[in-house]
Amino acid sequence: MAVIYLDNNATTRVDPRVVEAMLPFFTESFGNASSTHDYGAAIAPALKDARKQVQALLGAEFDHEVVFTSGGTESDTTAIFSALETAPGRNEIVTSSVEHPAVLNVCQNLERLGRARVHYIGVNASGDLDLDAFRAALSDKTALVSIMWANNETGKIFPVAELAALAKAVGALFHTDAVQAFGKLDMSLKDTGVDLLSLSGHKIHGPKGVGALYVRKGVKLSPLFRGGKQERGRRAGTENVPGIVGLGAAAALAHQTLAADSARVKALRDRLETGLLAAIPLSRINGGGDGRLPNTCNISFDYADGEAILHKLDQAGVAASSGSACASGSMEPSHVLRALNIPPFALQGAIRFSLSRETSESDIAKVLAVLPEIVADVRGKSPLWVEVRPSQVA
Ligand SMILES: Cc1ncc(COP(=O)(O)O)c(C=O)c1O
């Protein structure tokens, strides 16, 4: 049975054209960019091209603003540590309560170590940031504001240009975790005040274990990894050349078809949501409305067990998730959905479908065909549903 893969916010299939671009860099062109012989010299143009491809998709001004890393987690960590180190006299971070653990756990650890004071700004039921609390948290002690461009669980998009301007006004750096936004939105980065931005290859049909940190020209970066002089001394370690070439190729492919892909994927996502809401009583979109990534649908089926639904979907050949990949399996309700304050009877029954340019109409039709029965079946076995809700549905 061919699996219908609707977990693209967790990771994507590597595009075969990306694999093709990477292959020569494992065998023929395997050199080290730092070597002076011909094998090494052959690498530099490939790295340069990849940097330009990433820069183009970001809408950044200069290619040397792109520093290659091992992925979103390393980029986030680098940005946060660097901001604290390069802002003497400032030790506060302003972030949100719905960030990915790659930001939240770093912040919590810095607090534990006594190295930073962190303000976690909440969101309302639609997932919008509490702007009053955000403004109130900013001060001349703020070293860094770190707010994600788009949320991985709900797809909610944050107003990064506006937030960056507010950060600037108090002299703080602005970082955004754009791991989910990169390749899905037109970013036009040079028109924003973003100083630091994290992105990752494996969310855009590129390879895992490679990403980048955008560092706006003129912003000081204190490297997380110290050693060799790679990446202009900003990230030591022999470059992951095949990975970087793959990231560049994936960025170039995403750039070519971004507008058309977004529109098509959004239409499919909307069809999925409309169909599910109509067919399944007591279902709700979490953090919905406009201003969302076109590919993401986070939906709750009240009084149902999300893990049981996922298991049955899996058996029916559909892969989805019950929150962020890191949260699923732990049975802990997602910190993002808790921050949205959705009622407890909706928390456990949340499912995330995340589409990609590879999603087809028939994939969506299949989910619409199987899910109503799965939810009814799972609810039928839930004592909570049997006792509390049966009067609500025919
Ligand atoms: C918003 C966000 N930030 C950071 C990461 C971590 O990226 P990586 O897997 O490349 O380390 C992810 C991955 O799920 C993510 O969704």
Ligand as a Chemical Component Dictionary entry (heavy atoms), coordinates in Angstrom:
data_LIG
# 
_chem_comp.id                   LIG 
_chem_comp.type                 NON-POLYMER 
_chem_comp.pdbx_formal_charge   0 
_chem_comp.three_letter_code    LIG 
# 
loop_
_chem_comp_atom.comp_id 
_chem_comp_atom.atom_id 
_chem_comp_atom.alt_atom_id 
_chem_comp_atom.type_symbol 
_chem_comp_atom.charge 
_chem_comp_atom.model_Cartn_x 
_chem_comp_atom.model_Cartn_y 
_chem_comp_atom.model_Cartn_z 
_chem_comp_atom.pdbx_ordinal 
LIG C1 C1 C 0 10.208 25.484 13.828 1  
LIG C2 C2 C 0 11.345 24.529 13.875 2  
LIG N1 N1 N 0 12.516 24.921 14.357 3  
LIG C3 C3 C 0 13.587 24.107 14.432 4  
LIG C4 C4 C 0 13.502 22.802 13.997 5  
LIG C5 C5 C 0 14.716 21.933 14.085 6  
LIG O1 O1 O 0 15.317 21.833 12.803 7  
LIG P1 P1 P 0 16.374 20.661 12.508 8  
LIG O2 O2 O 0 15.601 19.386 12.475 9  
LIG O3 O3 O 0 16.945 21.009 11.149 10 
LIG O4 O4 O 0 17.402 20.715 13.566 11 
LIG C6 C6 C 0 12.279 22.331 13.490 12 
LIG C7 C7 C 0 12.141 20.910 13.086 13 
LIG O5 O5 O 0 11.130 20.281 13.332 14 
LIG C8 C8 C 0 11.176 23.213 13.421 15 
LIG O6 O6 O 0 9.997  22.823 12.950 16 
# 
loop_
_chem_comp_bond.comp_id 
_chem_comp_bond.atom_id_1 
_chem_comp_bond.atom_id_2 
_chem_comp_bond.value_order 
_chem_comp_bond.pdbx_ordinal 
LIG C1 C2 SING 1  
LIG C2 N1 SING 2  
LIG C2 C8 DOUB 3  
LIG N1 C3 DOUB 4  
LIG C3 C4 SING 5  
LIG C4 C5 SING 6  
LIG C4 C6 DOUB 7  
LIG C5 O1 SING 8  
LIG O1 P1 SING 9  
LIG P1 O2 DOUB 10 
LIG P1 O3 SING 11 
LIG P1 O4 SING 12 
LIG C6 C7 SING 13 
LIG C6 C8 SING 14 
LIG C7 O5 DOUB 15 
LIG C8 O6 SING 16 
# 
